[in-house]
Amino acid sequence: MTYGVGLTVTLRVRLGAHDAHYAGELVDGARMLGLFGDVATELLCRLDGDEGLFRAYEVVEFLAPVRAGDFIEATGVVTRVGNTSRTIAFEARKVVQNTREPGQAASAADALAEPVIVCRAVGTCVVPRELQRKPRLVLPALSANVPSFATLPEPRPIITPPPHVLVTPPPSDVILTAAIVGAEVTREQTPHVPITAAEIADEAARCRDAGAAVIHLHVRTADGKASQSSELFQAAIDAIRKKTDVVIQTSTGGAVGMSVDERSGPLACRPEMATLNCGTINFGNDVFENSRPLIRDLAKRIRTAGSVIELECYEVGHVDEALALLREGAIPEPLHFQFVLGVPGAIGAREDVLKFLVSQVPANSTWGVAAVGRYQRPMTELAMTLGGHARVGLEDNIYLEKGVLAEGSAPLVARAAAFARSIGREPATTERARQLLGITLRTPG
């Protein structure tokens, strides 16, 4: 841990005609340095409780032209803290620009899918000791020094999320997953939960016809109790395969209190995909324990089975744990995240929560949302709007509308598919889903 290293601030401004200095539209470089000065001032106010003084720039690079009308995000990251000196790495990025294309209106502008870096710098500020009004802020350390721009930390804008969240147009297709059985819903609550292998296969086929490409699979004993029996999973998988070509994704979560050996039962069936819970959570009135050793054990077993891993995250810290697994080499890229929102005791089902979670995801990953109860519809629709994928079904929600029980998971899939089409996204075929998820269709035997 290092005092204050890693503290980041981002400011966004729109440059107007009064900022133009050359040829009536170009903005001079001094304006970028002025923005960096404002960023540094806020950083020092947050770190020391004083505006401080800018002492010198060590390096400045002007990398692209800036014109009147451009929107600029200026970010500063504290990279070193001395007794009185603070070293800051700066980066300014153009996120919106006027098109200036012949035949287009003078007001035409584009939000850039990939922001353009227009200026970078490293500078040193000073806050005299007697003016340092705040105790040292403890943050995870970056590097003690930033010798070159090659090691400049990636900015984490606090105003505009990374471009792959909101700026990049969403993919044209959306993977719909149907969670058709679940671990907790009983037949007494709804008569439409499939239990036998034949019932599961029939519901999987109905969901495939409604637009689902993936079936998230649990199994139950004859009396309706959740089970991780490899025999029951194999029977369900075989029955599904005779009915439809969906991607089959088994759970390794099981029920509260299951051991790692019990949870790994479905992996004996070598499913195309398997879920990995990325941390412990309060789960209603219970505690769903997923210790770090258990998570790594399951990750190894899933990879040994040849299955693609879906990372189920119920808390912000679960995303960090998934990224730690990646750094350790315990899981491969690309990563596939499933954000489970609204579980009592875990992270809430809110727009700001989802946007933050997505902002932590590597750009080459896929992500989707599963939300419980009344949150399922609004949060999965928000996910599809933001470019993500969606999981629906009786495992997470038994209602089609308020007070109206859904007659199986297929109506919930159909509703999600209709919404996807209404925003210009088509439910992915099973072939396309396998392509996006990196799954190779296995032949029998």
N, C-alpha and C positions, 0 to 999 in steps of 0.2 A: 504494500500500500504506500502511496506517495501523497503528500499534502498538496491538494489542488491540481495535480497533474491529471489531465483528461477533462477538466471542466471546459464545456463548449457552449458557445453562444452564436446564434445566427440572427441577422437582421435582414429584412427584405425591403427594398425601395424600388419605386419606379422613377426612372430618370426622365425629366421633362426637357422641353426646349431650352429652358434657362440653364441646363447643365451642358448643352452643346457648345463646343468651343471652336471646332475646326469644320470648315466647309458647311457650316450651318446645321450639321447633324452629329458629328463625331464628338464624343465626350473625352476629355483629356484624362491621362492616367492619374493625375492628382486627385480626381474625384474618387477613384477606387481606394487610394490611400486614406482619404478622408473617411470613407466607410470603415476601413480597417481601424482607424482611430476610434470611431464610435463603438465598434465591437470590443476593442481593447478596454475602453472605459467601462462598459458594462461588465466585462469579465472581472476587472479590478474591483468594481463595486460589490460584486457577488463574492469575490474571494477575500477582499480586505476591508470592505466598507469604506473605501476611499477611491476617488477617481484616478489618483496616481499621475505619473508623468510618462510620456512616451520618450524614450531615450534615443533609440536609433533603430534603423532597419539593417539587418545583416544581408538580406537578399531580397530583391524585388524582380519579378518577371511579368511583363505584359504580354499576354498570349493570344488575345483576340480583340478585334475592335468592339467598342461599345457605342451605341447610338441612342439618340433621344427616343424615348418610348420603350426602351428595354427595361425588363424587370430583372433586378440583380439581387442575388442572395449572397451576403458576405458572412463567412463563418470564421471564427477564431477558436483555436484549441490550445489550452495551456500545455506546454511540453516540458517546461522546467521551472522550478520554484527555488530561488535562493533566499538569502536572508532578507533582501530588499528587492531583488530583481525577479522579473517574471518573463520568461521567454514564451512567445506565442507564435504559432503557425497560422497563417491566414490563407483563405481561398475565396475568390469571388466567382460566382457562376451565373451565367445568363440563363433564365428559365422561361422567359417569354420575350418574343421580339416581333416587331412590326414586319410584315412580309415584304413590303416595298417591291412588289411584283407588278410589271406592266399589266394593265387591264384590270387590276384589282383595286378596290377602294383604298383610299389613303388610311382608313382606319383598320384594315385587315391585319390580324395578328395571329401568331401561332404559339401555343404552349409547346415547348420543345420536349420531345420524347426523351432525349438525352441532353441534359444541361451542358452548356458550353463553358469551359473554364476560361475566364478572361484575364485573371490576374492571380498570382501567388506571391507570398512574401513571408519572411520570418523576421520578427522584430522583438525588441526588448523594452519592457516598461519597468519603472521603478516606483515603489511605494515606501517612503521612509518608515523606519520601524515605529516611530512615535505616532504615525498616522494609521497604522494597521489596527483597526478597531475590532476585527473579528478573529475568533480562534481559527486555527488552520483547518480548512475543509479537507477531509480524508476521502479520496477517491481511488479507484483502482488505477495503478500506474500504467502509463503508456511506455515511452522510452525516456530515459533521463536526458537524452539529447536528440535533436532532429537534424542530422548532418546534411540531409538532402531532401528534395521534394519526393524522392522515391519512397521515403518512409513517412511522409506526411499522413497523419490519420485521416481516414475517410470522414468527411463532415457528416454529422447527424443533425440535419436541420430540425429546429423545433417549431418551424412555421409550416414549411412544406415537406411532407413525407418524401422519402426517396422516390425517384421517378417511376420505379416499377410498381409502386402502390397506386398512384392516382393519375400520373401523367401519361404513362404508356397505355395505348388503347388495349382493352381487355382482349384475350384470345377469342376467336370467333366461336369456339365450342367450349362447353362446360361439362365436366365429369359429374354426373349425378350418381351418388351412392345411396343404396337403400339398405337401411339397418332393419331387417325384417323380423328378428326374433327378440334380441335383447337379453340382458342378464337379470332384470328385476321385474319386468311386467309379467303378470300372471294371466291365465285364461279367465280367471274370475273377474278381472278388471275389464277385459275385452275378449269377446269370443273369436276374434280375428287373428290372434297370435298363432302362427304355425308351430307345431310341435313335432310331428312325425316327419321323417325324411320326405315322404310324398307331399305333405302339406308345404314343407319348406320349398321344395322344387316347384310346386305350382305357383307359390307366391313369388319366387324368383323370376319365373317366366312372365308373370303378370307385370312385375316391376320393369323387366326388360322391355316389354311392349310399351310401357308408359314412358320410357326414356332413360331408365337407369342403365349404366354400363358396369357398375360394381355392386356386388352384394356383400355387405358386412355381416359376417356370419357368427352367431352363437348357436349352441344346441341345448336341448333339454331332455331330461329323462321322461319316461311315460307319465310320471306324476307332475310334470311341469317344472321340476327343479333344475337350476342352471348346472351345466356339466362341462368339463373339459375333456371328456372321453374321446380318445382318438377314434374308437370304433364308431361312436355316434357322429363325429365329424365326417369320417370317411363315408358313412352311409348317406349323409346329407349331400356331400360333395358329388358322390356318384349319381345321386338322384337329380341334382341340378344339372350336371353335365349331360344327362339324357334329355333334358328339357330345353336348355338354352346355353348360349356361349358367353355368359357374363363373366367378368373378372371376379374370382372368389377371394375374399379377404377375410381371413379368420382372426379372431381375437385371441390375444394371450393375456388379457386382463382378468378374465374369469370373474369370480365373485370375491368380496372382501374376505381376506384370510386365507386364500389359496396359496400354496407353496409354489416355488418356481417350477418344480417337476410337474405339478398339476396343471399349471398354466401352459406349459409347453406341450401338452398333449396333442393339440391340433397340428403341431409342427411335424408330427410323424406322418401326416398326410401330404407333406411338402406342398402347401398351398402356394398359389401365385404371389400372394401378398399377405402380410401379417402385421398386426398393430403392435406398437411398443409404447407402453405408458411411460412418460418421461419424468415422473416424480410422484411423491406422496401428496395426497390431498385429503381434506375433510370432505367426506362424501355423504351428505345428509347428516344423519346422526352417527355414522360410522367413520372410520379412518381407513382409507385405501392406501396401504403401505407399499411403496415401491422404492426400496433402498437403492443406493447407487450400485452396490455389488450385484443386486438382483437385476437391475436394468441392464448392466453390462453382460451378465450371464444370458439373459433372454436375447439381447442383441446378437451375441455369438451364436446362439441356437437358431435364431431366425436366419442368419446368414448361412449357417451350415445346411439348413433345409433348402437353401437356394431361393428363398422368398424375398421379394421386395419389401422394405420396411416402411410402414406409415407411422409417423411420430405423433402420438396423441398427447396434446398439451392442454392441461386444465388450469395452468397458472403461468404467469410471465416467466418465472424461474425455470419452468419446464423447457422453454425455448433455449435458454442459456445452457441447460443440461444437454439438449440435443446438439447444440453447437460444440459443447465440450466432447461429446461422443465422436463427432466428426474430426475434431483436432487430434483425438487419441487414435484415430483409425478404426474405431469400433463399428462405425457405420460408413457406408460409401455415399458419395454424391451421385446424382442429384438427390436432395432431400425432399421428402413429401410430408407436409405438416397437416394435421387435422386439429383445429382449435375447437375444443369442446367448451361451450359457454353456457352459463346459467345454472350449473350444478350447485345446489345449496351447500355453502361452505367453501366454494371455489370462486374463480374469477367471474365477474358479472357479465351479462349479455348486453353490452352497450357499444355504440358506434365508436366512441373514443378508444375503448379497450381493443376492439378489433383492429383499428387503424394502427395502434401502437404495436400490437403483435405482428402485424404484417410488415411493419417497418423494420423489424428485427430479422426478417427472413432473407437469406441470401438470394440474389437476383435470379439465379438459375434453378430455384426450387419451385415446386408446386405447393399450393396450400388450399385448404377448404375449411368449411365451418360445419359443425354439428352443434345444435342448440336445443336445450330441453324445453318441454312443455310449450307454453304460449310464446316462448322466444324463438321457436324453430322457424316459423315462417318469416318474421321480419329480419332475423339475423342471417338466414341462408340467402334471402333475397338481397340483402346488403352485400354479402360476400360475392354473389354473382355480379352485382353492379360494379364492384371494385376489381373484378377480373379474377376472382377465385372460383372455387368449386364448392359443391354443397352435398351434405348428407342429410337425408330425411328418412322417416320411417317410424314404426311403432316402438322401436327401442328407445327413442328419445321423446316421442310425443304420440299420444293415442287419439288426438282430436283432429278432425278435418277442419272444423270450425268450432267456435265457442260452444261447448256443451254437446257437440255432435261427434260421436265416435266415428273414427275412420274405419271403413270396411277393409282392413288390411293396409299395407304400406303403399300399394300401387296408386291409390288416389292422391297420396301425399307426393309421390313422384310425379304424377301427371300435373299437379298444381305447380310444382317447381319447374317442370319442363315448359309449361305455358308461360310462366314468368320469364324464363330465360329467352324464349323466342320473342317476347314482347320488348326486350332490350337489345335485340339483334344477335343473340347468342343461341346456337343450336346445341341440343344435348349431344354429347360425343357418342359415337358408335363404340362398340366394344373394341374394335380394331384401333380406333384413334385413342381410346383410353389407354390401351396397352402401350401404344407408342409414347404417349405423354408420360407414363409412369415407368417406362423402361422395362416392360414385362415381355418376355418371350413365351408365346403360347406353347404349352407342352403337349406332346402327342401321347396318347395312352400307351402304357407299357414302358 
